[in-house]
Amino acid sequence: EPEVTQTPSHQVTQMGQEVILRCVPISNHLYFYWYRQILGQKVEFLVSFYNNEISEKSEIFDDQFSVERPDGSNFTLKIRSTKLEDSAMYFCASSGQSEQFFGPGTRLTVL
Amino acid sequence: AQSVTQLGSHVSVSEGALVLLRCNYSSSVPPYLFWYVQYPNQGLQLLLKYTSAATLVKGINGFEAEFKKSETSFHLTKPSAHMSDAAEYFCAVSDPGGFKTIFGAGTRLFVKA
């Protein structure tokens, strides 16, 4: 069964460093998403992406964040200058015409 | 705007007892509704989903949920709790286009021996 994959599973970085989280969506899906879950809290929508542009973003998704589909298979989330409060689990998701399928997540730890 | 409310941040049941996790939603369009389970330090596993077909939805691990439009509810049940059911459960809603999913705050289920 096709699935969304994410790399790395765990990323540790120093505050102020840039990080790129990678996702490979399901191959025939056209809509892509990033979500964030701070430890012990609920899953929060960050951004949706369709046709090579952002279709919706939340207030969390500020100028520090960017998304890109650099090739036909990857979908990336970049955080330019990480802060301590960016420490969270980041989930990628993709969808066709109905529900979203979530990846296993990348745990980002900012020291 | 869509929203989800999960009643009870913690629910504790004895092994073998009925599990009932409550979820109410708000949506201006007919929604898609989901229950996810999350074990410690793991990702989200889809338990079941409602996408406008049968109102009683059966999922994995013996869970089921009933969509009640009149009550705007989508409560999750399991007749007999097992120790392995102890986890965090999230109710979620999306519009039929699936452009984003809104999650509830989660309910942590404890199962006592």
Interface residues (C-beta under 8 A of the other chain):
Chain A: Y31 Y33 Y35 Q41 K42 V43 E44 F45 S48 S55 E56 M89 F91 A93 S95 Q97 S98 E99 Q100 F102 G103 P104 G105 R107
Chain B: Y32 F34 Y36 N41 Q42 G43 L44 L46 K49 T51 F90 A92 S94 P96 G97 G98 F99 K100 T101 I102 F103 G104 A105 G106
